[in-house]
């Protein structure tokens, strides 16, 4: 498996001969309105849609927040053959966005004749009872014969959700975890995504051989990031891979 980190929650995943893109965000730094407030982007992408090129699918955890889908990201969706996301996103965005309810799956044909299965899994974007504030979010599990099992968390703040996924799936070989310990006034002092310490705990819960955090920098509302991850993930040793923007990370 190869991962190339764009920035924020956005990464190109090459797996089983297919290319997937997570939460497309390609806009430059600046303030991005959301309701009566704004989120401040502090760093731009390492590369743009042209360098991403054609993809086989987009994994969109949710569409309602500009740090997970921005203007350039929305434009990119039109070029994707399929975009898998929440039911709410499918209603708001239309084709090619397709709802992937929890524990349902889509099988994509692989060039070698096999398939890559993409399963929708739960995600909780904040404390218990906050969905009416933050909206619907989803995660994904990727699997296939001869392939590692890959968990992509989306914006999830709940270790209980991670435990439930691990119990049902048997864990994951690769854990791509949206970190950053995001906080906004919407949920007070509660975290909206995993903290650096949560990433380490989730890795152990999943029994992951490789752990790759995303969504931990480039936005002002993140309280954890590149400065907190090394210490928190030190006990994981070579299992942990904090990606550098634009560089390719090969997992074996």
N, C-alpha and C positions, 0 to 999 in steps of 0.2 A: 504494500500500500504506500502511496505517495501523497503527501499533503503539502500544498503551497499556500501559505498564509497571506491574505490580502491586507487585513487589518480589521479591527473590531470583531464582529462575529463571522466575517467572511473568509472562506477558505475554499480552495479547489481540492477535491478529493478524487484521486485516481485509484480505482479499485476494480479488479476483475475485468480490465479492459474498458471500463466505463468511466466517464468523467461527471462528477456531481459538484454542485456549488451550494454552499450554505449561505443563508441570509444575505442577499446581495446589498452591499453598501459601497458606493463608489464616489459619493459627493465629497467636495473639499471641506476643510474646516469651516466652522461658522455656527451660528445659532439656528436651530431648527424647531419651529413652533409645533406644539402638541397641545391642543385645547387652549387654555388661557395661560400657558407657560411655554418654556422652550428648553430643549436639551442642547448643550454646547459641545460641539465636536472639536477636539483639540489637535487632531492629526489626520492627514489624508491617507488614501489607500496606497499601497506599495506599487500597484499597477492597476490598470483599468480594464473595462470590459473587452476591449480589443485584444488584449494579451491573454485574457481568459479563453477567448475563442468559443467554439461550439461546445455545449454540454449536453449530456443525455438526460439530466433532470436537475431541478433546483429543489433543495430541501429548505423550505421557508417555515421557520418556527412560528412566526406570526407577522402580520402586516401592519399593526396599528401603531407601532412606535418607530420613529425615524432612525433610531440607532440599530434597527434590524432590517428595515427596508426603506431606502431613501428614494429620491427622485430618479437618479441614474439607475438604481436597482430596479425600480418599477419598469423603466424602459427596457432593461435587460430581460425581464420576464417574457416579453413578447417574442423573443427569439428562442425561448426554451421549448422543447417538445412537450414537456410536462413539468408542472410545478406542484409539489405535494405540500399541503399545509392544513390549516384548521378549516372547519366548516364555515366559520365567520369570514375568513380570508377569501374562500371560494365565492361566497355570496357577494362580498364587496368588490373583488377584483375581476371575477369572471374568467373566461378562458385565457390562458391554458392552466389556470389554477384549479387543482382538484383536491377535494377534501379527503383526508386520510384519517378516519376516526381511530381512536385508540384500539390497538390489537387487531386492526385490519391490515392488509398488506397489498402491495403491488409488486409484481415480478417483472423486471426489465431483462430482456434478452442480452446475453453477453456475446462478444465476438467469437468466443471459443465454443459456443453452442449451449452453455449453461445459462443460469439466470442469477441475477442479483435480486434478492428479496428485500424490500423496504417496508418495514412495519412501523406504524404509528404507535407511539407510547406516550403516557401521561407526562405533563410538565406543569409545575405550579410556580407562577411568576410572582412570588411574594409569600407572605404569611398565610396561614389558614384563613379562609373566608374572604380573600382579597380579589377573587376572580372578577367580581362586578366592578372593581376599580381598574384592574390592569388588563382585563380581557382574556380571551382564550389563547392558549399557547400549546404547542405540541413538541415532542421529541421524536427521535427516529432510531430504529435498530436496523443495521444492514447485515445481511448474512447470505451465504451461498456455499455450495459445495467447493471445498478447497480454498475458501476464503476465510480471513479472520472475521469474527463477529465484532461489529463496530457500533458503539452507542454514541449518538449525537444528542446532547441533552437539551438543546434550545435554552431559552431563558427559564431555568428552573432553580428555585431556591430551597427545595425540600429534600433533605436526605432520606426522609421516609419514602418519598416517591422513588428515589434511586434504589432503596432497599426492595420496594415492591417490584420494580423492573428486574432487578437481579434475581429475585426469587422466581419470577415467572420465566425469565429467559435463560437462567443459569449463569448469568454474568456476561462479560464482554472481554474480548482480547484487547481491543483498543477503545479507550474512553476519551471522547472529544467533549470537554466540559466547558460550558460558558461560565466564566468566573467573573471577577471584578468586584464582587460584593456591592452591586449597584444599590444606590439609595436615592430616592426623590421624596419631596414633601407628600406625594400621593399616599405613601405608606408609612410616614413618620420615620422612626428609627429602624424599622424592619428592613432586612435585606431583600432585594428583588431577584438576585442571582446568587450563586454559590460564592462563598469567600475562599481565599487561598487555602485555609485549613479544611474547609468543606471538600475542596477538590481532592486533597490527600485522603480524607475519610471515604469519599465516594470511590476512589480508586481501589481501596482495600475492599469495600463492600462488593464491588464488581469483579474483584480478582483480576483486574486488568494488567496485562503485560506491558502495555504502553498507555501513557496518559498525556494528552495534549490539551492544554487550556486554550480557549479562545475568548474573545469579548472581555478582555481585561485591561484594555488601554484605548486611547484615542477619544474618550468621552469624559467630561468633567464630573459626571455623577457616579463614577466608579470610585470606590473607597479602597479597593485592593488592586494590585497590579504587578508590573514587572519587578517592583522593589520588594514586594511581600512574598511572591511565589517561590523564590529559591529556598528560603528558610522553611516555609511550610511544606515544601515538597522534598526536602533534603532526605528524609527517611525512605523515600521511594527509590533513591539512587538512580540507576540508568533507566528505570521505568518512566521517568518524567522527562518530557520534552517541551520546554517553553519555546515556541516558534519565534523566529525572526522574520519580520515583514519581507516578503518577496523571495525568501529562500525556500528551497525544496527540502522536505523532510521525508526520508525513506524509512519505513518501519518494516522490520523483517521478523 
